[in-house]
């Protein structure tokens, strides 16, 4: 009887390692476009007319609340971003599917950007508070970097959250 119990405990240990190992390996390789230090060219009309190209400083700490990076807009304005976490929800306004997105708190509203445009309207009363990055599908082979901007003081929980100011898409080529 003792030998049979040892065989089962060894079998369960091996099975747990195989299942647990594959789960750990899957999460370890999760990497998203916005984590890279790089420049993104505007793709959507809103990105072309409001932000221009953006440059992200990179953040290897995906979904780690408190981790930091910066965004630099086409006119050279640089703003600090602090992660408040990531979620699997509906973040794309053109698609009902869920996707992984990371929410960042802006250190301050960037004010006037390209052609005097702002992220959320009147820079004195409608301040941008949060940006959300996600990967969006495109008609081509490469995904797009999506950015949604919110003016609410409350952390957005999906694309239908209060005070959505605008959405922007950037090329990843």
Secondary structure, DSSP 8 states (H G I E B T S, - for coil): -HHHHHHHHHHHHHHHHHHHHHHHHHHHT---GGGS-EEEEE-SHHIIIII-SEEE---SSTT-TT-EEEEE-TTS-EEEEEEEEEEEE---TT--S-EEEEEEEESS-----GGG--SSS-TTTS---EEEEEEE--SSSS-EEEEEEE--SS---STTSTTEEEEEEEE--
